[in-house]
Amino acid sequence: MDKISEIRIEHVIDEENDQDYYWIYYYKNGKIKIIGKSSVKPQCYKQEARYLK
């Protein structure tokens, strides 16, 4: 099974190119995987699922 250890959203302000955006990426099995770049701040939700035996 894959191990996603962290999901991050970074707000980047590029004053030189007059840009304002968000990088969305995650760490999977020790490697960074980029999800995308957004000009709109993503909404974050926390959801937990519990399965009974």
VEXDREN-2710 file (C-alpha; in Angstrom, 1 decimal):
% VEXDREN-2710
k/r/px/py/pz
1/MET/0.0/0.0/0.0
2/ASP/1.2/3.5/-0.8
3/LYS/2.1/5.8/2.1
4/ILE/1.1/9.5/1.7
5/SER/2.7/11.2/4.6
6/GLU/1.8/14.8/4.0
7/ILE/-0.3/17.0/1.8
8/ARG/0.7/20.7/1.4
9/ILE/-0.7/23.9/0.0
10/GLU/1.8/26.7/-0.4
11/HIS/0.9/30.3/-1.2
12/VAL/3.4/31.8/-3.6
13/ILE/3.7/35.6/-4.2
14/ASP/5.9/36.2/-7.2
15/GLU/6.5/40.0/-7.1
16/GLU/8.9/39.9/-10.0
17/ASN/6.3/38.5/-12.4
18/ASP/3.3/40.0/-10.5
19/GLN/1.7/36.6/-9.9
20/ASP/-0.1/35.2/-6.9
21/TYR/-0.9/31.4/-6.8
22/TYR/-1.0/28.2/-4.8
23/TRP/1.1/25.1/-5.2
24/ILE/-0.6/21.9/-4.2
25/TYR/1.5/18.8/-3.6
26/TYR/2.0/15.7/-1.5
27/TYR/4.6/13.3/-0.3
28/LYS/4.1/9.7/-1.4
29/ASN/6.5/7.0/-0.5
30/GLY/9.2/9.6/0.3
31/LYS/8.8/11.5/-3.0
32/ILE/7.1/14.8/-3.8
33/LYS/4.2/14.5/-6.3
34/ILE/2.8/17.8/-7.6
35/ILE/-1.0/17.9/-7.9
36/GLY/-1.2/21.4/-9.5
37/LYS/-1.1/25.1/-9.4
38/SER/-4.2/27.3/-8.7
39/SER/-4.9/31.0/-8.8
40/VAL/-7.8/30.4/-6.3
41/LYS/-7.1/29.3/-2.7
42/PRO/-8.3/25.7/-2.3
43/GLN/-10.7/24.9/0.5
44/CYS/-9.4/22.3/2.9
45/TYR/-11.5/19.7/4.7
46/LYS/-10.7/17.1/7.2
47/GLN/-12.7/13.9/7.0
48/GLU/-12.2/10.7/9.0
49/ALA/-13.6/7.3/8.2
50/ARG/-13.8/4.5/10.7
51/TYR/-14.6/1.0/9.6
52/LEU/-15.9/-1.6/12.0
53/LYS/-15.0/-5.3/11.7
END
